[in-house]
Amino acid sequence: MDINIVLSLINTRLRDFYSSKEELLDDMDSAYEMVKKLEENGYEYSKELNRFVITQQTSN
């Protein structure tokens, strides 16, 4: 799955249904692999924003 689609899906879920990454991971079994993919591609979870944000550019 394209990283931009993963980012959009996870951030939409966080915005609409979950107040933290932990809640998302506890409730949505498929989220673990998507979160892992985001983190491997330079994204990190911001507690203040309750969403994943880019932290570094990767050379994919």
MITINU-130702 format. One record per residue (C-alpha): x, y, z; residue in one letter; residue number from 1. Coordinates in nm, 2 decimals, decimal comma, m for minus. Layout:
<rozas>
+--------+--------+--------+------+------+
!     xx !     yy !     zz ! resn ! resi !
+--------+--------+--------+------+------+
!      X !      Y !      Z !    a !  NUM !
...
+--------+--------+--------+------+------+
</rozas>
This chain:
<rozas>
+--------+--------+--------+------+------+
!     xx !     yy !     zz ! resn ! resi !
+--------+--------+--------+------+------+
!   0,00 !   0,00 !   0,00 !    m !    1 !
!   0,13 !   0,35 !  m0,09 !    d !    2 !
!   0,27 !   0,54 !   0,21 !    i !    3 !
!   0,05 !   0,84 !   0,14 !    n !    4 !
!  m0,26 !   0,62 !   0,16 !    i !    5 !
!  m0,14 !   0,47 !   0,48 !    v !    6 !
!  m0,07 !   0,81 !   0,63 !    l !    7 !
!  m0,42 !   0,94 !   0,53 !    s !    8 !
!  m0,60 !   0,63 !   0,66 !    l !    9 !
!  m0,42 !   0,63 !   0,99 !    i !   10 !
!  m0,45 !   1,00 !   1,05 !    n !   11 !
!  m0,82 !   1,00 !   0,96 !    t !   12 !
!  m0,88 !   0,71 !   1,20 !    r !   13 !
!  m0,70 !   0,90 !   1,47 !    l !   14 !
!  m0,89 !   1,22 !   1,40 !    r !   15 !
!  m1,23 !   1,06 !   1,38 !    d !   16 !
!  m1,23 !   0,77 !   1,62 !    f !   17 !
!  m0,92 !   0,76 !   1,86 !    y !   18 !
!  m0,77 !   1,00 !   2,10 !    s !   19 !
!  m0,42 !   0,83 !   2,10 !    s !   20 !
!  m0,20 !   0,59 !   1,90 !    k !   21 !
!  m0,24 !   0,34 !   2,18 !    e !   22 !
!  m0,62 !   0,33 !   2,15 !    e !   23 !
!  m0,59 !   0,28 !   1,77 !    l !   24 !
!  m0,34 !  m0,01 !   1,81 !    l !   25 !
!  m0,55 !  m0,17 !   2,09 !    d !   26 !
!  m0,87 !  m0,16 !   1,88 !    d !   27 !
!  m0,75 !  m0,20 !   1,52 !    m !   28 !
!  m0,55 !  m0,52 !   1,46 !    d !   29 !
!  m0,44 !  m0,41 !   1,11 !    s !   30 !
!  m0,30 !  m0,08 !   1,24 !    a !   31 !
!   0,02 !  m0,23 !   1,38 !    y !   32 !
!   0,17 !  m0,30 !   1,03 !    e !   33 !
!   0,06 !   0,04 !   0,90 !    m !   34 !
!   0,21 !   0,23 !   1,19 !    v !   35 !
!   0,53 !   0,03 !   1,15 !    k !   36 !
!   0,54 !   0,13 !   0,78 !    k !   37 !
!   0,49 !   0,49 !   0,87 !    l !   38 !
!   0,77 !   0,49 !   1,12 !    e !   39 !
!   1,01 !   0,31 !   0,88 !    e !   40 !
!   0,94 !   0,59 !   0,63 !    n !   41 !
!   1,03 !   0,88 !   0,86 !    g !   42 !
!   0,69 !   0,96 !   1,03 !    y !   43 !
!   0,64 !   0,98 !   1,40 !    e !   44 !
!   0,33 !   1,01 !   1,62 !    y !   45 !
!   0,27 !   1,35 !   1,77 !    s !   46 !
!   0,07 !   1,33 !   2,09 !    k !   47 !
!   0,00 !   1,70 !   2,08 !    e !   48 !
!  m0,15 !   1,67 !   1,73 !    l !   49 !
!  m0,28 !   1,31 !   1,77 !    n !   50 !
!  m0,15 !   1,23 !   1,42 !    r !   51 !
!   0,16 !   1,11 !   1,24 !    f !   52 !
!   0,39 !   1,38 !   1,10 !    v !   53 !
!   0,71 !   1,36 !   0,89 !    i !   54 !
!   1,03 !   1,38 !   1,09 !    t !   55 !
!   1,29 !   1,31 !   0,82 !    q !   56 !
!   1,31 !   1,27 !   0,45 !    q !   57 !
!   1,40 !   0,92 !   0,33 !    t !   58 !
!   1,56 !   0,82 !   0,01 !    s !   59 !
!   1,32 !   0,56 !  m0,12 !    n !   60 !
+--------+--------+--------+------+------+
</rozas>
